[in-house]
Amino acid sequence: MKFFIDTANLKEIDQARSLGMLDGVTTNPSLMSKESLFNQKEIQKHYISICERLKNDENVSAEVISSNYIDMIQEGEKLALLHPRIVVKIPMTKNGIQAIQYLSNKRIKTNCTLVFSAGQAFLAAKAGAYYVSPFVGRLDDVSYNGLKLIREIKNVYENYFFKTKILAASIRHSLHVIECAKIGIHAITSPIKVINSLFNHPLTDIGLEQFIKDYQSKINN
Ligand code: G3P
C-alpha cells in the first residue's frame, strides 16, 4: 500500500522522504491556505517545488477551486501543464464528474475528492478518475464507519474491474492505516504524525531498554 502525505508543507514532505515513507503527496485548498501563498504565481511555484521533490512514479494531487464545468476544466488543464507529476483533484459534484470525464479523455490524471458514498465512488470510476478519495475520518466524525465505505468501494470496483485506484483520505490514526492495508487498497494519504505513530509501540521501547540494560550490566565495551 502506498503512503501519500496529506500536506502542502515542504518540510513535512522532506520529513516523510527521510523516513523512506513517501510515495506521493495530496493537497487541498485548506492545506494550501496554511502555506503563506498570496497569489497564483506563488501557488504555481509551490506546486512545482512539491513536484521537484517527487520521483517519476510519484505524483501530487492539486485541487481546482472552481465549481462550474468550464472553469474547472480550464483550471485543471492549467494545473496539469505545470508539471507532469500533477494529478488534478476535482470535487465530487455533477460538474466535477463531467470535468473528470473531459480531463480523462485528454489523458490528464484526476483524483475525485470529497467522496462519502459507494455511489459517488461508482460515478467517479465510470467517469474515468485515476484516483478516488473517500474520506474515512470525516465519516467517522458523523458516526458512520468510514472503513466500511472503503470495503464497499473495493467490492464495487472489483465487481466491474474498474481501474480507478482507491486513495483513502482523511486518515487520522494508525488503526485507519492498518485496516486499509488489510482491505488491500492502493494507497492512503495522511498527515506526517500518523506515519510517525506507526513506528511506535510501548513494548518496543520497554524491550529495547531492557536489552541495553542487560548487555551493559555484563559486557564491558
Ligand atoms: O485531503 C483531504 C483529507 O485527507 C482531509 O483530511 O483530516 O481534514 O478530514 P481531514
Boltz pocket constraint, residues with backbone or C-beta under 6 A from the ligand:
constraints:
  - pocket:
      binder: B
      contacts: [[A, 6], [A, 26], [A, 27], [A, 28], [A, 135], [A, 137], [A, 138], [A, 169], [A, 170], [A, 171], [A, 172], [A, 189]]
      max_distance: 6.0
